[in-house]
Amino acid sequence: MRSHGVTDYPDSGPVQTSPGSDLNPGNPTYRAAQQACQSLRPTEKLTQAQAAQNNADALKQAECMRSHGITKYPDPQSGTDGNNTINLTGIDLNSPQFLAAQKACQRYAPPDGKGA
């Protein structure tokens, strides 16, 4: 990811956005790097129970974000590997309102950063 222009990408752990960060899924550079690096992503297949829990947590996070004023925050889309994706295009990930909602709803984020 860093070699494709996303200089803030961490070595490991969840990917968290922050003001001024290039870790914005709405950023064209981030999306292009994600596409270019797709084949290098670890492919961990979740068990059915893990996938169900991951989806339930991601839904709670989406509901929490909406309840904190991010009304356009979408429900997650479950992938074939049991992980979730959320299209945040059109949402200002650096706005004070988004950052406050993200902090308030962090308890629902999956521990490995997948899904939200």
BELBELDA-V661328 format. One record per residue. RES is the residue in three letters. PHI is phi in whole degrees, 0 to 359 (none if undefined). Layout:
BEGIN
RES,PHI / RES,PHI
END
This chain:
BEGIN
MET,none / ARG,297 / SER,291 / HIS,256 / GLY,101 / VAL,261 / THR,291 / ASP,274 / TYR,296 / PRO,284 / ASP,293 / SER,204 / GLY,86 / PRO,291 / VAL,267 / GLN,246 / THR,277 / SER,207 / PRO,305 / GLY,79 / SER,283 / ASP,266 / LEU,270 / ASN,257 / PRO,301 / GLY,276 / ASN,283 / PRO,302 / THR,296 / TYR,297 / ARG,297 / ALA,294 / ALA,294 / GLN,299 / GLN,296 / ALA,294 / CYS,260 / GLN,308 / SER,290 / LEU,266 / ARG,292 / PRO,297 / THR,248 / GLU,259 / LYS,275 / LEU,278 / THR,291 / GLN,299 / ALA,294 / GLN,296 / ALA,297 / ALA,296 / GLN,293 / ASN,300 / ASN,295 / ALA,298 / ASP,295 / ALA,295 / LEU,295 / LYS,297 / GLN,296 / ALA,298 / GLU,297 / CYS,297 / MET,300 / ARG,294 / SER,291 / HIS,260 / GLY,99 / ILE,267 / THR,295 / LYS,269 / TYR,293 / PRO,276 / ASP,291 / PRO,288 / GLN,250 / SER,281 / GLY,271 / THR,293 / ASP,271 / GLY,91 / ASN,271 / ASN,251 / THR,235 / ILE,226 / ASN,272 / LEU,259 / THR,301 / GLY,92 / ILE,250 / ASP,283 / LEU,286 / ASN,253 / SER,289 / PRO,303 / GLN,295 / PHE,295 / LEU,297 / ALA,293 / ALA,295 / GLN,300 / LYS,294 / ALA,294 / CYS,257 / GLN,303 / ARG,299 / TYR,264 / ALA,290 / PRO,297 / PRO,297 / ASP,265 / GLY,81 / LYS,273 / GLY,110 / ALA,227
END
